[in-house]
Amino acid sequence: MYEPTKSSANGRRYDPERLFLPPDDDLAPNRPGETLRSRLDGSRTGRAGLLLARLLGRRPVEDDWRRSLAAEQLVGARLDGLTAGGWEVVHSIALPGDAVISHLLIGPGGVFCITDEQTRRARVRVDDAMVRVPRERPRPCVRRARQCAVRSAHVLSYGCRFTVQVEPVLVLAGATGVDGAEASEDVRVLREPEVEGLGALGGVLHPERVDRIHTVARNRRVWTAA
């Protein structure tokens, strides 16, 4: 059984393991969109190349990264505002391959794996797998949110040595309205202003268990070994 033995100045008890986490392996300082920022900074496609691709009707992957980064920053700022209420947030968790978990929210109301999607101020329709934005191809965001949560639950349960339930959340940044959000019973679909409502949830996790899950979640090595 997990039995923390350390206390901070404010009286909260902390998992001793976090005290020995090397800085390079600690994801807690990650800013929203950290991984996407790194990809953009490392891109070798210059402005001329991007402009040419757009003129030829090709959508550069850098444009997708920028759109995703804007969504992660907006949603991440709202999530960071919940930390005063006993919640912990880990942003931009890189997984083996190209997958990235945008945010993990851990607190009294449980663990939420949050995927965000930029919708450019449109009214969208949601079904069990897709988000449909007018004049755009359907995006498999709902399915992706579900897959990220399943993967997170597996990694956290293994690292914590107890079962961690993770709820998938899809946040549609910029959406003016959402039709069919109830179509997916297992994925919570929110507009960006509704994110703060997660902070009102409670009664699921004790503070010591929140701390233990957060300690595991912020360890980069846990995820790279997944």
N, C-alpha and C positions, 0 to 999 in steps of 0.2 A: 504494500500500500504506500502511496506517495505521502511523505510527511516532511513538509518544508521546515527548515530550522532557522532561517535567517529573517530579520525584520529590518525594514527601512526606517528612516527618520519619521515618516508619517504613520508608522505602525503597520503598514501592509507587509505581509510575509512573502518572501520571494524564494523561488527555487534556487538552491545553491549552484546548480549547473550553469545558470546564466552568468555567474560571476567569472567563469573561466572560458567564456566563448570568445575565441580570437576575433579581433575587429573585422578582419576580412571575411569572416563567416557570419557576421551579425547583420541580418537584414532589417533590423529595427530602424536604422537611420535612413532607409530607402525613402526617397520622395516618390509621390505618385508619378508613374510613367518613367521610372528610372531606367528600365530596360530599353524602352523605346527611345529615350534620349541617347543612350549609348549607341543604338543602332543608327540613328540619324547622324550622330557625331562621326561615326565610323564609315558612313556611306562615301563611296568614291565617285558617285554621280554628281557632277558639278551642275551649276545653274543652267548652263547651256544644254547639257544633256537632258535635264528635266524639262526645259522649255521645248526642246525638239520632240521629246516623247509626247508631250501634251498636244503639240501641233499636229502630230501624226495620229492623234486619237488613242494613244496608248496611255494607260494610267500607271504612272510610276509607283512602285511599292512605297517609296518615300511619302507620297501623298496619303496613302493609307495609314502609314505610321503617324503622320502628323495629325490626321483626324482622330486616330485612336488616342494619341497623347493628349489632345485637347479634352476628350471625354474623361480620361483617367485623372487629369488634373482637377476638373470640375467636381467629379464624384469624390475623389480623394480628399479634397478640401472639406467637403461636408462630413465625411467619415471622421476626419481628424477632430472635428468639433465635438464628437461623441466621447472622446477620451476622458473628459472631466466627469463623466457619469459611470466610470468603472469599466469602460470598454478599452480594448487594445486593438490596434490596427497594424497589419503588415502589408506594405505595398509592393507591387511589382516583383513577384516571385518567379524567377526563371526556372523552367523545367527542362529536362533533357530534350533535345530537339529545339523547335522554335516556339513551343507553347509557353505562355506566360499567364500566371494567375494575377489579375489586376489588383485585387485587394482581398485580404482575409480580415473579417471583423469578428472579434472574440469577446464575449462579455456575458452579462447576466442572462440575456435572452438566448444564448447559444452561440454557435459558430456559423458564420455566413461566408460563403465563397461568392464574391461579387464580380460579375462581368459587366463591363460598360460598353455602350455602343452609341456613337454619335449619329443623330438623326436629322440634324440641320433644320430644326424648327418645323417639323412636319407632323401631321397626324398619321399614326402608323397602325397597322393591324398585326396581331400576334396570333399564331396557332401553336400547336404542340411542339413544333420544331423551328419554325421560321419567324422572322420579323420582315414585314413587307412595307417598304417605304415607297410612296408614289414615284413613278418614273425611274425606279431602280430595280435591279435584280433582287429577288428574295435573299435574305441573309440567314444562315443557319445559327443565329445567336442563341436561341433557346436551347437547342441541342448542345451547343458548345458550353453554355452555362451549366447544364446538367452534367456533362462529362467532366468539367473542371471540379465540380463539387464532389463527384464520386472519387476522383483521383486524390483530392485533398483529404477526404475522409480516410482513405487507405493509408496515406503517408502519415497523417497525424495519429491515427490509431496505432500504427506500428511504432512510431516514435514515443508516444505517451504510454504504451503498454496497457491501454484500456480503450474501449470503443468510443470514438468521437463521431458524433452525428454532425454532418455539415449540410446546411440548407443552401441550395443554389438561388442566387438573386441576379436578375438581369435588370440593369439600370439603363434606361433609354434617355441619354443626355440630349436635351434640346427638344424632345418630343412635345408637341402642343396637346396631344391627346393620344390615348391608346385604346383601341378596340380589340376585344377578345382576350384581354389579359387573363381571364379566368379559364381559358382553354387549356392551359397547362397547369394541372393541379399541383405538381411537385416543384415548379419553378416560380418564385415570387417575382413578378414583373412590376417595376416601379418607374415613375418618372423621376428625374433628378431632384426636384423639391421634396419628394416623398422619402428620400433617403434618411432624413433625420428622424423619421418615425420609428426606425429600427431601434433607436436609443431608448424608446419607452418600453421595449420588451424586457421581460425578466422572468425569474422563477425557474430557470433551467440549469444554470451553472453556479456553483459556489465560487467565491472569489479565489480560493486556493486552486480550484480546478481551472479557472480562467488563466491564472498565472502559469500553471503547468503547461497548458496547451499553447499559450503564447511563447513560452520558453522554447518549445519544440518548433513552433512555426517560424520563429525568427532565425533558426539555424540553417544556413544555406546548404550544409552538407546533407541534411535530412532530405532535402528536395532533389539534389543532384544524384543521390543514390536511389531515387524512386524508380 
